Amino acid sequence: MKNRVKELRLSKKLTQQELADKLHTTKANICMIENNKRNLTASSLVDFANFFEVSTDYLLGKTDNPKLQTITVADADGSITEVQHELLDATKGLTVEDMQEIFNYVDYLKSKKRG
């Protein structure tokens, strides 16, 4: 299996140490991942995918398409408001945990309106 982490790191012209610093890990950890001596944990898989802006499936070698899957969101009539579009744009680059916090806050706001 090709090592996508190494390919992506080199494409960004980063050293192992620079990548380690950006992902808050060690150079040794990056080296072991690149040499297939250590697998990515679930959380580090997401961190690497977010950093390189690729899908987790691409990192795992399940697809050759590095593009993140996109989902089109629209109202029943097929439209999306400008504010909704801005909100979607504002969430780009957030982690799964960040998105969960947003969902929690939306649920809180909805509950206030019901109560």
PyRosetta script that sets phi, psi and omega in degrees:
from pyrosetta import init, pose_from_sequence

init()
pose = pose_from_sequence("MKNRVKELRLSKKLTQQELADKLHTTKANICMIENNKRNLTASSLVDFANFFEVSTDYLLGKTDNPKLQTITVADADGSITEVQHELLDATKGLTVEDMQEIFNYVDYLKSKKRG")
pose.set_psi(1, 134.9)
pose.set_omega(1, 176.3)
pose.set_phi(2, -64.0)
pose.set_psi(2, 148.1)
pose.set_omega(2, 176.7)
pose.set_phi(3, -95.6)
pose.set_psi(3, 100.9)
pose.set_omega(3, -176.4)
pose.set_phi(4, -67.4)
pose.set_psi(4, -32.8)
pose.set_omega(4, -179.8)
pose.set_phi(5, -61.1)
pose.set_psi(5, -46.5)
pose.set_omega(5, -179.7)
pose.set_phi(6, -64.2)
pose.set_psi(6, -45.0)
pose.set_omega(6, 179.0)
pose.set_phi(7, -57.9)
pose.set_psi(7, -46.3)
pose.set_omega(7, -178.7)
pose.set_phi(8, -67.3)
pose.set_psi(8, -40.1)
pose.set_omega(8, 178.2)
pose.set_phi(9, -61.0)
pose.set_psi(9, -46.6)
pose.set_omega(9, -179.4)
pose.set_phi(10, -66.3)
pose.set_psi(10, -34.8)
pose.set_omega(10, 179.2)
pose.set_phi(11, -65.0)
pose.set_psi(11, -26.8)
pose.set_omega(11, 177.5)
pose.set_phi(12, -93.5)
pose.set_psi(12, 3.9)
pose.set_omega(12, 179.0)
pose.set_phi(13, 56.5)
pose.set_psi(13, 44.0)
pose.set_omega(13, 178.6)
pose.set_phi(14, -106.6)
pose.set_psi(14, 145.0)
pose.set_omega(14, 170.4)
pose.set_phi(15, -80.5)
pose.set_psi(15, 167.0)
pose.set_omega(15, 175.9)
pose.set_phi(16, -60.4)
pose.set_psi(16, -39.0)
pose.set_omega(16, -179.5)
pose.set_phi(17, -65.8)
pose.set_psi(17, -42.0)
pose.set_omega(17, 179.2)
pose.set_phi(18, -62.8)
pose.set_psi(18, -42.7)
pose.set_omega(18, 177.9)
pose.set_phi(19, -64.7)
pose.set_psi(19, -42.9)
pose.set_omega(19, 178.5)
pose.set_phi(20, -58.2)
pose.set_psi(20, -43.6)
pose.set_omega(20, 179.8)
pose.set_phi(21, -62.8)
pose.set_psi(21, -42.6)
pose.set_omega(21, -177.9)
pose.set_phi(22, -68.4)
pose.set_psi(22, -30.7)
pose.set_omega(22, -178.1)
pose.set_phi(23, -102.4)
pose.set_psi(23, 9.3)
pose.set_omega(23, 176.8)
pose.set_phi(24, 55.5)
pose.set_psi(24, 50.1)
pose.set_omega(24, 176.3)
pose.set_phi(25, -136.8)
pose.set_psi(25, -166.5)
pose.set_omega(25, -178.7)
pose.set_phi(26, -107.4)
pose.set_psi(26, 157.3)
pose.set_omega(26, 175.2)
pose.set_phi(27, -60.7)
pose.set_psi(27, -39.5)
pose.set_omega(27, 179.6)
pose.set_phi(28, -59.9)
pose.set_psi(28, -39.9)
pose.set_omega(28, 179.0)
pose.set_phi(29, -64.6)
pose.set_psi(29, -44.1)
pose.set_omega(29, 178.4)
pose.set_phi(30, -61.0)
pose.set_psi(30, -44.6)
pose.set_omega(30, 179.9)
pose.set_phi(31, -59.6)
pose.set_psi(31, -45.0)
pose.set_omega(31, -179.8)
pose.set_phi(32, -66.2)
pose.set_psi(32, -38.3)
pose.set_omega(32, 177.8)
pose.set_phi(33, -64.5)
pose.set_psi(33, -45.8)
pose.set_omega(33, -178.6)
pose.set_phi(34, -66.5)
pose.set_psi(34, -28.5)
pose.set_omega(34, 179.6)
pose.set_phi(35, -95.7)
pose.set_psi(35, 13.9)
pose.set_omega(35, 178.7)
pose.set_phi(36, 56.3)
pose.set_psi(36, 32.0)
pose.set_omega(36, 175.6)
pose.set_phi(37, -98.5)
pose.set_psi(37, -8.4)
pose.set_omega(37, 177.5)
pose.set_phi(38, -147.3)
pose.set_psi(38, 135.7)
pose.set_omega(38, 176.2)
pose.set_phi(39, -88.1)
pose.set_psi(39, 154.0)
pose.set_omega(39, 174.2)
pose.set_phi(40, -71.0)
pose.set_psi(40, 134.9)
pose.set_omega(40, 172.5)
pose.set_phi(41, -73.7)
pose.set_psi(41, 167.6)
pose.set_omega(41, 179.6)
pose.set_phi(42, -58.1)
pose.set_psi(42, -44.8)
pose.set_omega(42, -178.4)
pose.set_phi(43, -70.4)
pose.set_psi(43, -38.2)
pose.set_omega(43, 179.0)
pose.set_phi(44, -71.6)
pose.set_psi(44, -29.9)
pose.set_omega(44, 175.6)
pose.set_phi(45, -59.7)
pose.set_psi(45, -45.4)
pose.set_omega(45, 178.3)
pose.set_phi(46, -65.2)
pose.set_psi(46, -41.9)
pose.set_omega(46, 179.0)
pose.set_phi(47, -61.3)
pose.set_psi(47, -45.1)
pose.set_omega(47, 179.7)
pose.set_phi(48, -65.6)
pose.set_psi(48, -43.0)
pose.set_omega(48, 179.8)
pose.set_phi(49, -62.6)
pose.set_psi(49, -43.3)
pose.set_omega(49, 177.6)
pose.set_phi(50, -63.6)
pose.set_psi(50, -44.3)
pose.set_omega(50, -178.5)
pose.set_phi(51, -61.9)
pose.set_psi(51, -46.3)
pose.set_omega(51, -177.2)
pose.set_phi(52, -86.6)
pose.set_psi(52, -4.4)
pose.set_omega(52, -179.4)
pose.set_phi(53, 56.2)
pose.set_psi(53, 49.6)
pose.set_omega(53, 176.1)
pose.set_phi(54, -130.3)
pose.set_psi(54, 167.5)
pose.set_omega(54, 178.2)
pose.set_phi(55, -78.4)
pose.set_psi(55, 156.3)
pose.set_omega(55, 175.9)
pose.set_phi(56, -66.0)
pose.set_psi(56, -34.1)
pose.set_omega(56, 177.4)
pose.set_phi(57, -60.8)
pose.set_psi(57, -36.7)
pose.set_omega(57, 177.8)
pose.set_phi(58, -65.1)
pose.set_psi(58, -45.5)
pose.set_omega(58, 178.8)
pose.set_phi(59, -61.2)
pose.set_psi(59, -36.0)
pose.set_omega(59, -178.7)
pose.set_phi(60, -81.0)
pose.set_psi(60, -5.6)
pose.set_omega(60, 179.8)
pose.set_phi(61, 80.5)
pose.set_psi(61, 14.4)
pose.set_omega(61, -179.8)
pose.set_phi(62, -80.9)
pose.set_psi(62, -16.6)
pose.set_omega(62, 177.8)
pose.set_phi(63, -146.4)
pose.set_psi(63, 154.5)
pose.set_omega(63, 175.0)
pose.set_phi(64, -96.2)
pose.set_psi(64, 1.7)
pose.set_omega(64, 179.4)
pose.set_phi(65, -94.4)
pose.set_psi(65, 110.8)
pose.set_omega(65, -177.8)
pose.set_phi(66, -75.5)
pose.set_psi(66, -11.7)
pose.set_omega(66, -175.1)
pose.set_phi(67, -64.3)
pose.set_psi(67, 140.2)
pose.set_omega(67, 173.5)
pose.set_phi(68, -70.9)
pose.set_psi(68, 144.4)
pose.set_omega(68, 177.4)
pose.set_phi(69, -68.7)
pose.set_psi(69, 133.2)
pose.set_omega(69, 178.0)
pose.set_phi(70, -110.6)
pose.set_psi(70, 146.3)
pose.set_omega(70, -180.0)
pose.set_phi(71, -121.4)
pose.set_psi(71, 128.7)
pose.set_omega(71, 177.9)
pose.set_phi(72, -88.6)
pose.set_psi(72, 128.2)
pose.set_omega(72, -179.6)
pose.set_phi(73, -110.3)
pose.set_psi(73, 129.7)
pose.set_omega(73, 179.7)
pose.set_phi(74, -148.9)
pose.set_psi(74, 154.8)
pose.set_omega(74, 173.8)
pose.set_phi(75, -70.3)
pose.set_psi(75, 174.8)
pose.set_omega(75, -179.8)
pose.set_phi(76, -56.6)
pose.set_psi(76, -32.3)
pose.set_omega(76, -179.9)
pose.set_phi(77, -86.1)
pose.set_psi(77, 4.3)
pose.set_omega(77, 177.0)
pose.set_phi(78, 88.0)
pose.set_psi(78, 5.6)
pose.set_omega(78, -178.2)
pose.set_phi(79, -106.3)
pose.set_psi(79, 160.9)
pose.set_omega(79, 174.8)
pose.set_phi(80, -135.2)
pose.set_psi(80, 134.9)
pose.set_omega(80, -176.9)
pose.set_phi(81, -74.1)
pose.set_psi(81, 161.4)
pose.set_omega(81, 179.2)
pose.set_phi(82, -63.3)
pose.set_psi(82, -38.3)
pose.set_omega(82, 179.0)
pose.set_phi(83, -65.3)
pose.set_psi(83, -40.4)
pose.set_omega(83, 177.5)
pose.set_phi(84, -63.4)
pose.set_psi(84, -41.3)
pose.set_omega(84, 179.0)
pose.set_phi(85, -62.8)
pose.set_psi(85, -43.7)
pose.set_omega(85, 178.6)
pose.set_phi(86, -62.5)
pose.set_psi(86, -39.8)
pose.set_omega(86, 178.3)
pose.set_phi(87, -63.1)
pose.set_psi(87, -43.0)
pose.set_omega(87, 177.2)
pose.set_phi(88, -61.4)
pose.set_psi(88, -44.7)
pose.set_omega(88, 178.2)
pose.set_phi(89, -60.8)
pose.set_psi(89, -38.5)
pose.set_omega(89, -178.0)
pose.set_phi(90, -66.2)
pose.set_psi(90, -22.3)
pose.set_omega(90, -177.3)
pose.set_phi(91, -89.7)
pose.set_psi(91, -4.9)
pose.set_omega(91, 179.9)
pose.set_phi(92, -59.8)
pose.set_psi(92, 134.4)
pose.set_omega(92, 177.5)
pose.set_phi(93, 87.8)
pose.set_psi(93, -4.8)
pose.set_omega(93, 178.5)
pose.set_phi(94, -77.4)
pose.set_psi(94, 153.5)
pose.set_omega(94, 178.1)
pose.set_phi(95, -79.4)
pose.set_psi(95, 168.9)
pose.set_omega(95, 176.3)
pose.set_phi(96, -59.7)
pose.set_psi(96, -38.9)
pose.set_omega(96, 179.4)
pose.set_phi(97, -65.1)
pose.set_psi(97, -40.5)
pose.set_omega(97, 176.9)
pose.set_phi(98, -60.8)
pose.set_psi(98, -43.8)
pose.set_omega(98, -179.1)
pose.set_phi(99, -64.0)
pose.set_psi(99, -37.6)
pose.set_omega(99, 178.5)
pose.set_phi(100, -63.6)
pose.set_psi(100, -38.1)
pose.set_omega(100, 176.5)
pose.set_phi(101, -62.4)
pose.set_psi(101, -39.7)
pose.set_omega(101, 177.7)
pose.set_phi(102, -63.5)
pose.set_psi(102, -45.6)
pose.set_omega(102, 178.2)
pose.set_phi(103, -59.7)
pose.set_psi(103, -41.5)
pose.set_omega(103, 178.6)
pose.set_phi(104, -61.4)
pose.set_psi(104, -41.3)
pose.set_omega(104, 179.6)
pose.set_phi(105, -67.5)
pose.set_psi(105, -39.6)
pose.set_omega(105, 176.8)
pose.set_phi(106, -61.2)
pose.set_psi(106, -44.5)
pose.set_omega(106, 177.0)
pose.set_phi(107, -59.8)
pose.set_psi(107, -41.1)
pose.set_omega(107, 178.0)
pose.set_phi(108, -61.0)
pose.set_psi(108, -46.7)
pose.set_omega(108, 179.9)
pose.set_phi(109, -62.0)
pose.set_psi(109, -41.1)
pose.set_omega(109, 178.8)
pose.set_phi(110, -64.9)
pose.set_psi(110, -39.0)
pose.set_omega(110, -179.3)
pose.set_phi(111, -66.9)
pose.set_psi(111, -33.1)
pose.set_omega(111, 176.9)
pose.set_phi(112, -63.7)
pose.set_psi(112, -37.3)
pose.set_omega(112, -179.2)
pose.set_phi(113, -71.5)
pose.set_psi(113, -32.0)
pose.set_omega(113, 179.8)
pose.set_phi(114, -77.0)
pose.set_psi(114, -31.3)
pose.set_omega(114, -172.7)
pose.set_phi(115, -90.6)
pose.dump_pdb("model.pdb")
